[in-house]
Amino acid sequence: MNINHSSISARRAARRPAIAQRTNRRLLASVLAFGLIGAACASDDDPESEAASESAATTEAPATTEAPATTEAPATTEEATTTTEAPPPSEPFDVSLANLVGRPAETNSMNGVNVSPVDGNVYVASVSGSEITVHDPETGEIVERLGADLGINGPDDVYVTDDGTVYWTDLLGGNVGMLTPDGVVKTQQVGPGVNPITMSDDGRLFVARIFLGDGLYELDPMLEAPPIPLDETLSGLNAFDFGPDGLLYAPSFFTGEALRIDVDADVITPEVVASGFGTTSAVKFDSAGVAHLVDLAAGQVFALDLVGGEHEMLLDIEGTIDNIAFDAEDRLFVIAGNDNQIIRVDDEGTTELGEPGLGLPGGVAVSPDGTIWVAEFFAMRGFDPDDLDNWSASFYDGFSAPGEGFAGAATVSADGNNLILSNTFSGTVQVIDPATGDILQDVRTLVLPTNAIRHGDRLVAAQAGGGNVVDVDDVADVLIADIALPTGLASDGTTLFVADWATGNVWAVDGDGVPTVLAEGLAGPEGLAVDGDRLLVVETGIQQVTAIDFATGETSPVITGLDFSTPPLEGFLPNGGVSGVTVGPDDAIYVSDDAVNSVYQFPR
C-alpha cells in the first residue's frame, strides 16, 4: 500500500494520550441464545438529605463610656465573629451532591451513518443506544430520535432513500427495518449479524451479515418477498457502497482489504482492489466516483487510488472510526463512534461537531495512584484525580488478534497497578498494564463473561452462559454455581461476594468455599464493592447504591437519585451492562449511571 502523506492529516488540536490497538475476532453468537430473565423492580422515594445549618458565635461588645468633647474617642473594638463549618453530608448521599467524572454524551456510541438526500440531515445508527439519531449537518445537534416506539432495535447501519424512506439493520435481532415518509413501519428477518445496507442506483436493496453470521443478500425494497441469498459464505463484509461502474465495493473487515463484487454474477467472486490496511470497516464513494476507505483501528480515512495504488490519507484521529458518508456537496461525515462524535471534512478543513463524551459507562475502578478508570465496552477511559473533566488516557477496541491489544471492557477492576477487564460482547477477560498497554493475560474460553476480579491469588470470572463463577485459569474450578445471572463481584481477599441480578440475592463464599446468602430480595443488583465492614451494591431496580452490613445482613441506602432506566437491548442480556461501584484510595465512592451516561464521585 502506497500512501501520499503530503495530504491532510487532521489530528485533534488538544490530543488526549491514547493507546489504540487492533483486534480481529467475532462477537459471540451465543449472546442471541441467552433468554430474557424477569426481575421484579420495586420503587422507592428518594430520602431527603438533612440540610446542615451554619452556627455563628458572637461576642457582645462592652458598654460604651461617653468621652468628653475634647478627649479623643477610644479605639473601637471590632465584633469578633467565628463561623463553624457545616458538617459534610451524611448518608444517604443524593446524586446532586456528587462530582461528575467526565462529560456525558448524548448518544450511546455511534455506528452506521447516511446523509438524507431529502433534507441533508445526518442519520446515525447506534446498536447500544437502540436508536437512530438525526443530526444537523452544520452543528451536529440532534434534531430527532427514532427509537423503540417505531420498532427500531439495535440498529447498526442506516440508509435513507431519495423519497425519505429510512432503512436500518438490527445486528442482534437479525431484522431489516423500513420507515416510510408517511409513518409505515415494516421489518423482515434476514439473520443475526445483519449489518451493512445500501441501495444501487436502480433501486435494488442489499445487506450482508457479519460477526454473528455470513452472507450477502438482495432484499425486496418493500420487504415483502423473501431475502435472496447471493452468497451465504461471504464473511467480513461491512459498510459498503456501489461505485460508478455499478459494482459493489465493500471492506473486508478481518483482512484489511477492499473488495469489488459483481452482484449479478452467476458465481460471486470478490476481487481485491486495495489491501495492506488494518481493520477496514467502510468503503463509500463521493460524487466524483472516488472510493474512500476507513481503517477502524488506525482511526484513518483514505481516498483510494484503485488504478495506481497511491492512496491518500484524508483524516487521522486518535480514536476509532466506524463509518463515513458523503452529502450532496461532497462533505464527508466521519463517525468517531466510541467518542460519540461526528467529524465533518470539507474544503474548509476538519470540524468536530460537538465534544467527545462517555456513552457507555459501565465498570469503574481506581488505581493506587488515584487514576479513575471507566469501562465503555469498546473503549476505556482514564481520568486524573486532579482533572475530572477530561480523560487523560484512552484505550480503543481495534478488533485485534488475541493477546495483541485491548479487546473492550464492560467491567474493570484494579489489580495492583494493573487492571482486570471483562467484556461480554467479545467473550474476553484480560489483564492489562495501563501504563504500557501491554496485555498480560488474554482469556477467550469463557461463556458470556459478565465480570472478573482478583480473589486472593486467583483470577475469577462470572459467566452468564454458565450461571457460575469460575477460576479463569481452570474453568472447571467452579467457586459457586446455580446463579441465574451473575453480575457483580467483590472480594476482601478471603470471602468472595457475588450478585445475582435475576433473583436479587447477594452471596458470600467463604474461604472454605461454602456459599451463604448475605442478602436476598434486592432489586437488580449489579456492581459490588467492599467498603470496610459492609458491602456496597448497585441496586438498579430502585435506582440506588445500597450497603449490606457484614455482621447483620441489614441493608441501608448509601446513594439515592440514580437513573438506571435504560431498557435492555433486545437480543442481549436482560440487565444490559454492569453498572459499577468502587471505593477509591481517597475513600470516595465512585458509581456509574448508564441511563444518563454519567460517572459520579462522592467524597467522604
C-alpha positions in Angstrom: 0.0 0.0 0.0 1.4 3.4 -1.0 0.2 6.4 0.9 0.5 10.0 -0.1 1.4 11.7 3.2 1.5 15.2 1.7 -2.3 15.3 2.0 -4.3 16.4 5.0 -3.6 14.6 8.2 -6.1 16.1 10.6 -5.2 15.3 14.2 -7.1 16.9 17.0 -5.5 20.0 18.4 -5.9 19.1 22.0 -4.8 15.4 21.9 -5.5 13.1 24.7 -2.9 10.3 25.3 -4.4 7.1 23.9 -3.5 3.6 23.2 -5.3 2.4 20.1 -4.8 -1.3 19.4 -6.1 -3.6 16.7 -8.1 -6.8 17.2 -9.6 -9.5 15.0 -12.4 -11.6 16.3 -16.1 -12.3 16.2 -18.9 -11.5 18.5 -20.4 -14.4 20.4 -23.3 -16.0 18.6 -24.4 -17.3 22.0 -25.4 -13.8 23.0 -28.5 -14.3 21.0 -29.3 -17.6 22.6 -29.4 -16.1 26.1 -33.1 -15.9 27.1 -34.6 -12.9 28.9 -34.8 -13.2 32.7 -37.5 -11.4 34.5 -36.9 -9.4 37.7 -39.3 -7.5 39.8 -38.2 -4.0 40.3 -39.5 -2.2 43.4 -39.9 1.6 43.5 -38.9 3.8 46.3 -38.9 7.5 47.0 -35.6 9.2 47.4 -35.0 10.1 51.0 -34.3 13.8 51.6 -30.9 14.8 52.9 -30.9 17.0 56.0 -29.6 20.5 55.4 -26.9 21.5 57.8 -27.3 25.0 59.2 -24.5 27.4 59.9 -23.9 28.4 63.5 -22.3 31.7 64.5 -21.0 32.7 67.9 -20.9 36.4 68.6 -19.1 38.2 71.5 -21.2 41.1 72.8 -19.4 44.5 72.7 -18.8 46.2 76.1 -20.9 49.2 77.1 -19.6 52.4 75.6 -18.5 55.2 78.1 -19.2 58.7 76.8 -16.0 60.7 76.3 -15.6 64.4 77.0 -15.8 66.5 73.8 -12.2 67.5 74.0 -11.0 63.9 74.5 -10.4 61.5 71.6 -12.7 58.6 71.4 -11.1 55.3 72.3 -10.3 52.9 69.6 -13.3 50.8 68.6 -13.1 47.1 69.2 -14.5 45.1 66.3 -17.1 42.4 67.0 -15.4 39.0 66.9 -17.4 36.5 64.8 -16.4 32.9 64.4 -18.1 30.6 61.9 -18.3 26.8 62.3 -18.2 24.9 59.0 -21.2 22.8 58.1 -20.5 19.1 58.6 -20.2 17.0 55.5 -23.4 15.5 54.1 -24.3 12.2 55.7 -25.7 9.1 54.1 -27.7 8.6 52.1 -26.0 10.9 49.6 -28.2 12.3 46.9 -26.8 12.3 43.4 -27.0 16.1 43.4 -24.1 16.1 45.8 -21.7 14.2 43.5 -18.8 15.4 41.4 -19.1 14.4 37.8 -16.3 12.3 36.3 -16.0 13.0 32.5 -18.5 14.5 30.1 -21.8 12.6 29.5 -22.5 12.2 25.8 -26.0 12.5 24.2 -25.6 9.2 22.4 -24.6 5.6 23.5 -21.9 5.0 20.9 -22.3 5.6 17.2 -22.2 3.1 14.3 -23.6 3.5 10.7 -24.2 6.8 9.0 -26.1 8.1 6.0 -27.0 11.6 4.8 -30.6 12.2 3.8 -30.9 13.4 0.2 -34.2 15.0 1.2 -33.1 17.4 3.9 -29.3 16.9 4.2 -29.6 15.8 7.9 -27.1 13.2 9.1 -28.7 9.9 10.2 -26.6 7.9 12.7 -27.4 4.3 13.9 -26.5 3.2 17.4 -26.6 -0.5 18.3 -26.1 0.2 22.0 -28.4 3.2 22.1 -31.0 1.2 20.2 -31.9 4.3 18.1 -31.2 6.3 15.1 -30.3 9.9 15.9 -30.8 12.6 13.3 -28.2 15.4 13.4 -28.0 19.0 12.0 -25.1 18.8 9.5 -23.8 22.2 10.5 -23.7 21.8 14.3 -24.1 18.1 15.0 -27.1 18.9 17.2 -29.7 16.1 17.5 -32.9 17.2 15.9 -34.8 13.9 16.1 -34.5 10.5 17.7 -36.0 7.4 16.1 -36.3 4.6 18.6 -38.3 1.8 20.1 -41.7 3.4 19.5 -41.0 2.9 15.8 -39.9 -0.7 16.2 -36.2 0.2 16.0 -33.9 -2.1 18.0 -30.1 -2.2 18.0 -29.6 -0.6 14.5 -26.0 -1.0 13.2 -26.4 0.7 9.8 -28.9 3.1 8.2 -29.8 4.1 4.6 -32.1 7.0 3.5 -33.6 6.9 0.0 -34.5 9.9 -2.3 -38.1 9.9 -1.1 -37.1 9.9 2.6 -37.7 6.2 3.4 -35.3 5.1 6.2 -33.9 1.6 6.2 -31.9 0.1 9.1 -30.3 -3.2 10.1 -30.7 -4.8 13.6 -27.4 -6.6 14.3 -28.5 -8.8 17.2 -32.1 -9.3 16.3 -31.3 -10.1 12.6 -34.1 -7.9 11.2 -34.1 -5.2 8.5 -36.5 -2.4 9.1 -38.1 0.3 7.0 -39.9 3.6 7.9 -41.7 5.3 5.1 -42.3 9.1 5.0 -46.0 8.5 5.9 -45.0 6.6 9.0 -45.4 3.0 7.9 -43.0 0.6 9.7 -42.1 -2.8 8.3 -39.5 -5.4 9.3 -38.1 -8.5 7.7 -35.9 -11.2 9.2 -32.6 -11.9 7.5 -30.5 -13.4 10.2 -28.3 -12.5 13.2 -25.4 -10.2 12.3 -27.2 -8.4 9.5 -25.2 -5.1 9.3 -24.3 -3.1 6.2 -27.1 -1.9 4.0 -27.1 0.1 0.7 -29.2 0.6 -2.4 -28.0 0.6 -6.0 -28.8 3.5 -8.4 -31.6 1.5 -9.9 -33.3 1.0 -6.5 -32.1 -2.6 -5.5 -31.5 -3.2 -1.8 -28.6 -5.2 -0.5 -27.4 -6.2 3.0 -24.7 -8.5 4.4 -24.1 -10.4 7.7 -21.0 -10.2 9.9 -19.9 -11.3 13.4 -23.0 -13.4 14.0 -23.4 -14.8 10.6 -22.1 -14.6 6.9 -23.5 -13.9 3.5 -24.6 -11.2 1.0 -28.3 -10.8 0.3 -30.6 -8.9 -2.0 -33.9 -7.8 -0.5 -37.2 -6.7 -1.8 -37.3 -2.9 -1.2 -40.8 -3.3 0.1 -39.6 -6.1 2.5 -42.3 -8.5 1.3 -40.6 -11.1 -0.9 -38.2 -13.4 0.9 -34.5 -12.3 1.0 -32.4 -13.7 -1.9 -29.0 -15.1 -0.7 -26.4 -14.2 -3.3 -23.6 -15.9 -1.4 -24.0 -17.2 2.1 -20.3 -17.9 2.6 -19.0 -14.4 2.2 -17.7 -13.2 5.6 -16.5 -9.9 7.0 -18.4 -7.5 4.7 -19.1 -4.2 6.4 -20.4 -0.8 5.3 -20.5 -0.9 1.5 -21.5 1.2 -1.5 -22.0 1.0 -5.2 -19.4 2.6 -7.5 -19.9 4.5 -10.7 -19.3 1.2 -12.6 -22.4 -0.4 -11.0 -20.3 -2.8 -8.9 -20.5 -3.2 -5.1 -17.4 -2.1 -3.2 -17.0 -3.5 0.4 -14.4 -3.6 3.1 -13.2 -7.0 4.2 -13.2 -6.3 8.0 -10.9 -9.1 9.0 -8.3 -9.0 6.2 -7.7 -5.2 5.8 -8.8 -5.2 2.2 -11.3 -3.5 -0.1 -13.3 -5.8 -2.4 -15.2 -5.3 -5.7 -18.2 -7.5 -6.2 -20.5 -8.1 -9.2 -23.8 -8.8 -7.6 -25.3 -10.1 -10.9 -22.6 -12.7 -11.5 -23.7 -16.3 -11.5 -20.9 -17.1 -9.0 -20.0 -14.2 -6.6 -16.2 -13.8 -6.9 -14.9 -10.8 -4.8 -11.9 -9.1 -6.3 -9.3 -7.4 -4.0 -8.8 -3.8 -5.2 -6.9 -2.4 -2.2 -5.0 -4.1 0.6 -2.5 -3.6 3.4 -4.8 -1.8 5.8 -5.7 -2.8 9.4 -9.3 -3.3 10.2 -11.3 -2.0 7.3 -14.9 -1.0 8.2 -16.3 1.1 5.4 -16.0 1.9 1.7 -18.0 4.9 0.3 -17.9 6.9 -2.9 -18.1 10.7 -3.4 -19.9 12.3 -6.3 -16.7 12.2 -8.5 -16.6 8.4 -8.1 -13.6 8.3 -5.8 -13.7 5.4 -3.3 -13.0 6.2 0.3 -12.0 3.6 2.9 -12.0 3.6 6.7 -9.3 1.8 8.7 -11.2 1.5 12.0 -8.4 0.6 14.3 -6.0 3.2 12.9 -8.6 5.9 13.0 -7.9 6.8 9.4 -9.8 7.7 6.2 -8.2 7.2 2.8 -9.1 8.3 -0.7 -8.3 5.2 -2.7 -6.4 5.1 -6.0 -7.8 1.9 -7.5 -5.5 2.1 -10.5 -2.1 3.1 -9.2 -2.4 2.3 -5.5 -1.3 5.8 -4.5 -3.9 6.1 -1.7 -4.3 9.5 0.0 -4.8 9.8 3.8 -7.5 12.4 4.4 -8.0 12.0 8.2 -6.1 10.6 11.1 -7.6 10.7 14.6 -6.6 9.2 17.9 -9.7 7.1 18.3 -11.5 4.6 16.1 -13.7 5.3 13.1 -16.8 3.2 12.5 -18.3 4.6 9.3 -18.4 7.5 6.8 -20.9 9.2 4.5 -21.0 12.0 1.9 -23.6 14.6 1.5 -24.8 16.2 -1.8 -21.9 18.8 -1.5 -19.3 16.1 -1.1 -18.8 17.0 2.6 -17.5 13.9 4.4 -19.1 13.0 7.7 -17.0 10.7 9.9 -18.3 8.7 12.8 -15.8 8.5 15.7 -18.3 6.1 17.3 -16.6 5.3 20.6 -16.1 9.1 21.3 -19.7 9.8 20.4 -18.6 12.4 17.9 -19.3 13.4 14.3 -16.4 14.9 12.4 -17.0 16.9 9.1 -14.3 17.1 6.5 -14.7 19.6 3.6 -12.8 22.2 1.6 -12.5 24.4 4.7 -10.9 21.7 6.8 -11.9 19.5 9.6 -14.7 20.4 12.0 -15.6 18.4 15.2 -19.4 18.6 15.6 -19.8 18.5 19.4 -17.4 17.4 22.1 -16.5 13.7 22.8 -18.0 12.2 25.9 -18.9 9.0 27.8 -21.6 7.0 26.0 -21.5 3.5 27.6 -20.1 3.8 31.2 -20.1 0.5 33.0 -17.5 -0.7 35.4 -15.4 1.7 37.4 -12.0 1.2 39.2 -9.4 3.4 40.8 -5.7 2.6 40.6 -3.3 3.1 43.5 -2.2 6.4 42.0 -5.8 7.7 42.0 -6.4 7.3 38.3 -10.1 6.7 37.8 -10.9 4.1 35.1 -14.3 3.8 33.3 -15.1 0.8 31.1 -17.2 1.7 28.0 -17.5 -1.7 26.2 -15.4 -0.7 23.1 -13.3 1.8 24.9 -11.8 2.5 28.3 -11.1 6.0 29.8 -8.7 7.1 32.5 -9.2 10.3 34.5 -6.6 12.1 36.5 -8.0 12.8 40.0 -6.9 16.4 39.6 -8.9 16.8 36.4 -12.2 15.0 36.4 -13.5 16.9 33.3 -11.3 15.4 30.6 -10.0 11.8 30.2 -6.2 11.6 30.3 -5.9 8.2 28.7 -8.0 6.1 26.3 -7.9 2.5 25.1 -9.9 1.6 22.0 -11.0 -1.8 20.8 -9.5 -2.2 17.3 -10.5 -5.8 16.9 -7.0 -7.3 17.0 -5.9 -10.9 17.5 -6.0 -12.4 21.0 -3.3 -11.0 23.2 -2.3 -8.3 20.8 -4.5 -5.5 22.1 -7.3 -4.1 24.2 -10.4 -6.1 23.4 -13.0 -3.9 25.0 -14.2 -3.7 28.6 -17.7 -3.9 30.1 -16.2 -4.1 33.6 -12.8 -3.0 35.1 -11.2 -3.7 38.5 -7.9 -2.7 39.9 -5.2 -5.4 40.3 -2.4 -3.5 41.9 -1.1 -1.2 39.2 -2.7 -3.4 36.5 -6.4 -3.6 35.5 -8.6 -6.7 35.0 -11.2 -6.3 32.2 -14.2 -8.4 31.1 -16.3 -8.0 28.0 -19.4 -9.9 27.3 -19.5 -8.8 23.6 -16.1 -10.2 22.8 -16.2 -13.0 25.4 -12.8 -11.9 26.9 -11.1 -11.5 30.2 -7.9 -9.5 30.0 -5.2 -8.3 32.4 -3.7 -5.1 31.1 -0.8 -2.8 32.2 -2.4 0.6 31.7 1.0 2.3 31.7 2.2 0.5 28.6 -0.9 -1.0 27.1 0.7 -4.5 27.3 -1.8 -7.4 27.6 -0.5 -9.6 30.4 -3.3 -12.2 30.1 -5.9 -12.8 27.5 -8.6 -15.4 28.1 -11.3 -16.3 25.5 -12.6 -19.6 26.8 -15.4 -18.2 28.9 -19.1 -18.2 28.1 -20.6 -14.7 28.3 -18.3 -13.3 31.0 -20.0 -10.5 32.9 -17.3 -9.6 35.4 -13.8 -10.5 36.5 -11.7 -9.7 39.6 -8.7 -10.8 41.7 -9.8 -13.0 44.6 -6.8 -13.8 46.7 -4.2 -15.0 44.3 -6.8 -16.2 41.8 -8.3 -14.5 38.8 -12.1 -15.3 38.8 -14.9 -14.5 36.4 -18.7 -14.6 36.4 -20.2 -16.4 33.4 -23.7 -15.6 32.4 -23.6 -18.5 30.0 -22.6 -20.9 32.8 -24.5 -19.4 35.6 -21.5 -19.5 37.8 -18.2 -18.0 38.9 -15.0 -19.9 37.8 -11.2 -19.7 38.2 -10.1 -18.2 34.9 -7.0 -20.3 34.8 -9.1 -23.5 35.3 -12.7 -23.1 34.2 -13.5 -26.5 35.7 -12.8 -25.0 39.1 -16.3 -23.6 40.0 -16.4 -21.3 43.0 -20.2 -21.0 43.0 -22.8 -22.5 40.7 -26.5 -22.2 40.0 -26.5 -18.4 39.8 -29.3 -17.3 37.4 -27.5 -14.2 36.1 -24.2 -13.4 37.9 -23.2 -9.7 37.6 -21.4 -8.1 40.5 -18.2 -9.5 42.0 -16.1 -8.3 45.0 -13.6 -9.8 47.4 -12.0 -9.0 50.7 -9.2 -11.5 49.9 -10.8 -14.3 51.7 -14.6 -14.1 51.0 -16.0 -13.8 47.5 -19.2 -11.8 47.0 -21.5 -12.5 44.1 -24.6 -10.7 42.9 -27.4 -12.5 41.1 -29.3 -9.9 39.1 -32.2 -12.3 38.4 -33.0 -13.4 41.9 -31.8 -10.4 43.8 -29.6 -12.5 46.0 -26.1 -11.5 47.1 -23.9 -14.5 48.0 -20.8 -14.8 50.2 -18.4 -17.6 49.5 -16.1 -18.1 52.5 -12.5 -19.3 52.5 -13.6 -22.9 52.7 -15.8 -22.5 49.6 -19.1 -22.6 51.4 -21.7 -20.2 49.9 -24.3 -18.4 52.0 -26.8 -15.7 51.2 -25.7 -12.4 52.6 -28.8 -10.5 51.5 -31.8 -11.5 49.4 -34.6 -9.8 47.5 -32.5 -6.9 46.2 -33.7 -5.2 43.1 -31.5 -5.9 40.1 -28.1 -6.0 42.0 -25.1 -5.3 39.8 -21.8 -3.8 40.8 -20.3 -4.7 44.2 -17.5 -3.1 46.3 -16.2 -3.9 49.8 -16.4 -0.8 52.0 -14.9 -1.5 55.4 -17.4 -3.7 57.4 -20.0 -3.6 54.7 -20.7 -4.3 51.0 -21.8 -1.7 48.5 -24.3 -2.9 45.9 -25.7 -1.1 42.9 -29.4 -1.8 43.1 -30.6 -0.8 39.6 -34.2 -1.7 40.3 -34.6 1.1 42.9 -32.1 3.5 41.5 -29.6 3.5 44.4 -26.4 2.2 45.9 -27.2 0.1 49.0 -24.9 -1.1 51.8 -25.2 -4.6 53.3 -23.8 -4.9 56.8 -21.5 -7.9 57.0 -22.4 -8.7 60.6 -26.2 -8.4 60.4 -27.1 -8.6 56.7 -29.2 -5.4 57.2 -29.4 -3.0 54.2 -29.4 0.7 54.1 -29.3 3.3 51.3 -26.0 4.9 50.6 -26.6 6.9 47.3 -30.0 7.8 46.0 -31.4 9.6 42.9 -29.5 7.5 40.3 -31.1 6.5 37.0 -30.8 3.0 35.6 -33.9 3.2 33.5 -32.3 2.3 30.1 -34.3 -0.6 28.6 -32.3 -3.7 27.8 -31.2 -4.2 24.2 -33.3 -7.0 22.6 -31.1 -10.0 21.9 -28.6 -9.2 24.7 -28.5 -9.9 28.4 -31.6 -8.5 30.2 -29.6 -6.3 32.5 -27.6 -4.8 29.7 -24.2 -3.9 31.1 -23.0 -4.0 34.7 -23.2 -0.6 36.4 -20.1 -0.4 38.6 -19.3 0.9 42.0 -15.9 1.2 43.8 -14.2 2.8 46.7 -11.0 4.7 45.9 -7.8 5.1 47.9 -9.2 8.6 48.8 -12.2 6.9 50.4 -14.5 8.4 47.8 -17.3 6.3 46.3 -17.5 6.1 42.5 -20.5 4.8 40.7 -21.6 4.7 37.0 -25.1 5.7 36.0 -25.8 4.3 32.5 -29.2 6.0 31.7 -27.5 9.4 31.8 -24.0 8.4 30.7 -22.5 9.6 33.9 -19.9 8.5 36.4 -20.1 10.1 39.9 -17.6 10.7 42.7 -18.9 11.1 46.2 -16.1 12.4 48.5 -16.4 11.4 52.2 
